[in-house]
C-alpha cells in the first residue's frame, strides 16, 4: 500500500475526523457545491458522509421510498447526534433527494424530533440563461452572508480550486493502476484537501487489464470497482456525478471570483439537473478512457438520468461497444449488480 493509499483509507474510515477538530465547521450535501468556497480558507468544509449496510430505523419512519439510499444514512446519523459538532449543513438544489432532505430536516427540527446543526439551502440554477447566472450570484452572496465569509476570500479560493481542477483532470487523463484508487481519491476529496498529497504521489503500478467505463449513478463506494478488478478488468473511467471531473474546467480569471463562480455553476455539465447532452458526454468519456466495454448502472431513484438511457443504448449499439445496462437498481448494490457486472465482463473475454 502506497502512502497515498494509506492516507485515503484513513480519511474514508473516519471522514469527519478533521471536521470534529475544527472550529465551527460546515458540511454540505451535493456534489455541485463550489470548490472555490471550500478552499477559500474561511471555514472548514466537508461533505456529509454516508454509510451502507446499516440499519436506519428513525430515517425509515420519516422518509418515503423515493429518497435515495444515502439520505437514510445521513438522516439516521443526524438523529443519532453524529453531526452535532457542525455549525451548519448546506444542501444544494442540484439533486432532488438533497433538496427534499433539507425540507424534511427543517420540519423535523421544527417539531423537535431531532436537533443538530442548522440546515441551509444553496439554490443553484442551471437553465442556460443570464437570469440563472444572476440568480446564482445572488444565492452565493446570500450563502456567504449566512456563513459569515468575506467575498474577498473567494479570489484565493478560485486560485486553489483551479489548480485542483487541473490536477484532477490530469489524474483522470493519465490513469495508472487500479480503478478503485481513483474512486477513493474522488470520494476522499469530499472530506479533505488532497491537493498536497496528490502532487507528491507517484503512480507506477500500471495494470495490464482491459478497461471498462462505469457510468450512470454514483456508486456508494468502491464495491463495483473492486468486483470488476477480480475478474481481470479495470475501471478506466468514471462517468457519474461524484467522479474526479465533477468540478469541471478552471474558472475564468478575467472577472471577479463571485461572477466566475455564478457562471461556472450555471454551465456545469455534471449532475442530474445539468443541461447537457448525456449521450454525447458518455461517448466522449468512452474515448477518454479507451474503454472496451461500458457498464451503465442506474439506481431506482435517479429518474432524471433514466430519460437518456434509450438514446444512450442506441448510440452505444451503433458504436459497437459492448454494454451492460442495469436500471432501477438498489443503491447499495444488494440486488446482485456486482455479480451481473462480473458475468458480463467474463463473457467479453471468452
ABEGO torsion letter per residue (X at the ends): XBAAAAAAAAAAABAAAAAAABBGBBBBBEAABBAAAAAAGABBBBBBBBBBGBBBAAAAAABBAABBAAAAAAAAAAAAGAAAABABBBBBAABAAAAAAAAAAAAAAAAGABBEBBBBBBBBBABBBAAAAAAAAAAAAAAAAAAGBBAAAAAAAAAAAAAAAAAAAAAAAABBEBAAAAAAAAAAAAABBAAAAAAABBBABBBBBBBBBBBEBBBABAAAAAAAAAAGBBBABBBBAABAAAAEBBBBAABBAAAAAAAAAAABABEAABBBBAAAAAAAAAAAAGBABBBBBBBAABAAAAAAAAAAAAAAAAAGBBBBBBBGBBAAGAAGAAAAAAAAAAAAAX
